[in-house]
Amino acid sequence: MNFSRLPFTRTEAETILNLVPKNQSLSAFDFNADRDFATSAKLSEYRILHFATHGILDRAC
């Protein structure tokens, strides 16, 4: 499947990041926000995670 970029997700993420001190945040955009990053142990250091993603619903299930 080929998905187009979700509109305004970068602006949304940057707005959220501006609410948190730089030394208490971690971000990944574009190809840096891959499966390895999303499942890395370093994310356990954070209480809040924000993901902006597409979803697929399989109605056959």
Secondary structure as GFF3:
##gff-version 3
##sequence-region A 1 61
A	DSSP	alpha_helix	9	17	.	.	.	ID=ss1
A	DSSP	three_ten_helix	22	24	.	.	.	ID=ss2
A	DSSP	three_ten_helix	30	32	.	.	.	ID=ss3
A	DSSP	alpha_helix	35	38	.	.	.	ID=ss4
A	DSSP	three_ten_helix	41	45	.	.	.	ID=ss5
###
